[in-house]
Amino acid sequence: MLKTVKDVKVMDNYELLLMFDNGEERIFDMKPYLDKGIYKSLRDVKLFNTARVSFDSVEWSNCADIDPEFLYIKSVMVSDNKTKTD
């Protein structure tokens, strides 16, 4: 089943906190993609901070976007990523 992004919050260190339509909160690390194509310009923190939900995924003000399924597959659940050392 297709996953859709319902909310996005920009975090420190080029990470995104994503809320999916199935209720899962997941963290996506954008750093590995900041040297590729249109995503290079997102190294500018001010531009990176323009992330917003557009249709069912994430888009920035430079029109860069990412497939929601890719975001889901490459992200980690918040409970898996946090609270291990808390």
N, C-alpha and C positions, 0 to 999 in steps of 0.2 A: 504494500500500500504506500502511496506517495506521501511523504512527510512534508509538512508545510511549516514555515516559521511564522509564529504569531507575535513575537516580540524580540527585540534585540537591545542589548545594553553594551556599550563600549567599555572595556576594562583596560587596565594598565597593560603595558608590554604587548600591544597588538593582539589582544585576545577579545573575543566576543562572547557574551553570555546570551545564549539563545533559548527561547521558549518555543517548543514545538506544539503542534496541534494535539498531540497525544498526551500533553501535560509534562513531558520531560523537559528539564533544564539541562543544557549541555554547554560546554565551553569549547570554542573553536579557536585554535592558535593560528593566526594569520601569518606569522613570521616566515614560515617556509615558502610562502608564495609572493613575498614582497620583492623578489628579484625577477618576476615573470610578467611580461607584457604590460597590460593596463594597470596591474596591481603595483608596479614600481612606484607610481605617484602616491600610493597610499602610505609610503614611508613618512610623508608629511603628516604629522600627528593631527594637525588641524583638519586636514582632509579625511584622515582615517576616522576621526570623531564624527563625521557626517553620516555614518552608517545608519540606515533606517530600514524598516520593513517595506518592501515594495512587492505587491501581489503576494506571492508565497515564499519569498526569499529575502536576501539582504542586498541592498544597493547603496552605493555611495554617490555623492554629488557629481563625481566625474563620470557617471554612468556605468562604472564597474559593478558587476554583480556576480553572484555565485549560485550555482544550482543548489536547491534545498536538499536534495538527496546526498550530494557531495558534502554539504555542511553536516548533515546528520551522521554519515558514515565516518567522517574524519574528526568528529568532535568526541569529547568524553563526557560522560554523565557527571554532573556536579558532585554527587556523592562519591564517585570514584576518584575525582580529582582533588577534592577538598576534604577536610575533616580527618584525614589520615594522621596528620601531625597536630591537629587542634586539640 
